[in-house]
C-alpha cells in the first residue's frame, strides 16, 4: 500500500503550485489589460485618440469642467502623467485648460465643441468591445462591478 505524503508536504506543494504564472491574478489582470489596449487601438484610431486620451475623454464626457487634480483622482493618474495627455488633447482642440477664477492655482479642464462632438463617434466602441469579449452585458456588468470591488479591497489593504 503506497504511503501518502505528510500534510505539511502537501501544504507546501499547494503553495508552490500557487506560484505558477497562470494561477496569478496579477498576471491575468495585466495580460487582459494589454489585450484590451491592443483591441482599443484600431477602434480609437478613427477618433485620433490613444487609449489614455480616450479615458480622459470618457471622464470629461461624464462631467465637464473638472480640475486637473479631480481628473487625476478619477483616473488614478498623477499630474506628471496627466499633464502631457491634456496638452496633446488641447493641441487637438478637444479640450481647453483654464485657470480657475476663484483660485488661480487650480486648472480646470473643459471640452471644446469638437471634444463634445467626438462623443458621438465613440458611441459604438463599448459595444464593439463587448462583442469581442464573448460575454453578454450582464456578465460584463458583473465582472466590472467585481473588479471595482477587488480594486477597493487592494487599495484598502495598501492603506489608501
C-alpha positions as CSV (number, residue, x, y, z in Angstrom):
1,X,0.0,0.0,0.0
2,X,1.5,3.4,-1.1
3,X,2.2,5.9,1.7
4,X,0.6,9.3,1.5
5,X,2.6,12.5,1.8
6,X,2.6,14.1,5.2
7,X,0.2,17.0,5.5
8,X,3.0,19.6,5.7
9,X,4.4,18.4,2.4
10,X,1.0,18.6,0.7
11,X,0.5,22.2,2.0
12,X,4.0,23.1,0.7
13,X,3.2,21.6,-2.7
14,X,0.0,23.6,-2.9
15,X,1.9,26.8,-2.0
16,X,4.4,26.1,-4.8
17,X,1.5,25.4,-7.3
18,X,0.2,28.9,-6.5
19,X,3.4,30.3,-7.8
20,X,2.6,29.2,-11.3
21,X,2.2,32.1,-13.7
22,X,-1.2,31.1,-14.9
23,X,-2.6,30.9,-11.4
24,X,-1.6,34.6,-10.7
25,X,-4.5,37.1,-10.6
26,X,-2.0,39.8,-11.2
27,X,-0.9,38.3,-14.5
28,X,-4.4,37.6,-15.6
29,X,-5.3,41.2,-15.0
30,X,-2.1,42.5,-16.6
31,X,-2.3,40.4,-19.7
32,X,-6.0,41.1,-20.1
33,X,-5.3,44.8,-19.8
34,X,-2.7,44.5,-22.6
35,X,-5.0,42.6,-24.8
36,X,-7.8,45.1,-24.2
37,X,-5.5,48.0,-25.1
38,X,-4.5,46.3,-28.3
39,X,-8.2,45.8,-29.2
40,X,-8.9,49.5,-28.5
41,X,-6.1,50.8,-30.7
42,X,-7.9,50.3,-34.1
43,X,-11.2,51.3,-32.6
44,X,-9.8,54.6,-31.4
45,X,-7.7,55.4,-34.5
46,X,-10.6,57.0,-36.4
47,X,-11.1,59.3,-33.4
48,X,-7.4,60.2,-33.3
49,X,-7.1,59.1,-29.7
50,X,-4.8,56.9,-27.7
51,X,-6.2,54.7,-25.0
52,X,-5.2,57.0,-22.1
53,X,-6.6,60.0,-24.1
54,X,-9.8,58.1,-24.5
55,X,-10.0,57.6,-20.7
56,X,-9.6,61.3,-20.2
57,X,-12.4,62.0,-22.7
58,X,-14.7,59.4,-21.1
59,X,-14.4,61.3,-17.8
60,X,-15.0,64.7,-19.3
61,X,-18.0,63.4,-21.3
62,X,-19.5,62.4,-18.0
63,X,-18.6,65.6,-16.1
64,X,-17.1,68.6,-18.0
65,X,-15.1,71.3,-16.1
66,X,-13.2,69.1,-13.6
67,X,-10.0,70.3,-12.2
68,X,-6.8,68.6,-13.2
69,X,-6.5,67.1,-9.7
70,X,-10.1,65.8,-9.8
71,X,-9.5,64.3,-13.2
72,X,-6.3,62.7,-11.9
73,X,-8.1,61.2,-8.9
74,X,-10.8,59.8,-11.1
75,X,-8.3,58.2,-13.4
76,X,-5.7,57.2,-10.7
77,X,-3.1,59.3,-12.5
78,X,-0.6,61.8,-11.1
79,X,-0.3,65.2,-12.7
80,X,3.1,64.3,-14.2
81,X,1.3,61.7,-16.3
82,X,-1.9,63.6,-16.9
83,X,-0.4,66.9,-18.0
84,X,1.2,65.7,-21.2
85,X,-2.1,63.9,-22.1
86,X,-4.1,67.1,-21.5
87,X,-1.6,69.1,-23.6
88,X,-1.9,66.7,-26.6
89,X,-5.7,66.8,-26.3
90,X,-5.6,70.6,-26.2
91,X,-3.4,70.7,-29.3
92,X,-6.0,68.5,-31.0
93,X,-8.6,71.2,-30.0
94,X,-10.6,68.7,-28.0
95,X,-10.3,70.5,-24.7
96,X,-9.0,73.6,-23.1
97,X,-7.3,74.2,-19.8
98,X,-8.3,77.3,-17.8
99,X,-7.2,78.8,-14.6
100,X,-10.0,78.9,-12.1
101,X,-11.2,82.4,-11.3
102,X,-11.7,81.7,-7.6
103,X,-8.3,80.0,-7.2
104,X,-5.7,80.6,-9.9
105,X,-3.6,77.7,-8.6
106,X,-6.3,75.4,-9.9
107,X,-6.6,74.5,-13.5
108,X,-10.0,73.3,-14.8
109,X,-10.5,71.3,-17.9
110,X,-13.3,72.0,-20.4
111,X,-14.3,70.2,-23.6
112,X,-14.4,72.2,-26.7
113,X,-17.3,71.8,-29.2
114,X,-15.1,69.4,-31.2
115,X,-14.4,67.4,-28.0
116,X,-18.2,67.2,-27.3
117,X,-18.9,66.1,-30.9
118,X,-16.3,63.4,-30.7
119,X,-18.5,61.6,-28.2
120,X,-21.0,60.7,-30.9
121,X,-18.1,59.0,-32.8
122,X,-17.3,56.9,-29.7
123,X,-20.8,55.6,-29.0
124,X,-20.2,52.2,-30.7
125,X,-16.9,51.4,-29.1
126,X,-18.2,49.9,-25.9
127,X,-20.5,47.6,-27.9
128,X,-17.6,46.5,-30.1
129,X,-15.5,45.7,-27.1
130,X,-18.4,43.8,-25.5
131,X,-18.8,41.8,-28.7
132,X,-15.1,40.9,-28.8
133,X,-15.3,39.7,-25.2
134,X,-17.7,36.9,-25.9
135,X,-19.6,37.9,-22.8
136,X,-23.2,39.2,-22.6
137,X,-23.9,42.6,-21.0
138,X,-24.9,41.0,-17.7
139,X,-21.6,39.1,-17.4
140,X,-19.7,42.3,-18.3
141,X,-21.6,44.3,-15.7
142,X,-21.0,41.7,-13.0
143,X,-17.3,41.5,-13.9
144,X,-16.8,45.2,-13.9
145,X,-18.6,45.5,-10.5
146,X,-16.4,42.7,-9.1
147,X,-13.2,44.3,-10.4
148,X,-14.2,47.6,-8.8
149,X,-14.7,45.7,-5.5
150,X,-11.4,44.0,-6.0
151,X,-9.6,47.3,-6.6
152,X,-11.2,48.8,-3.5
153,X,-10.0,45.9,-1.4
154,X,-6.5,46.2,-2.7
155,X,-6.5,50.0,-2.1
156,X,-7.8,49.4,1.5
157,X,-5.1,46.8,2.1
158,X,-2.5,49.2,0.8
159,X,-3.7,51.8,3.3
160,X,-5.1,54.2,0.6
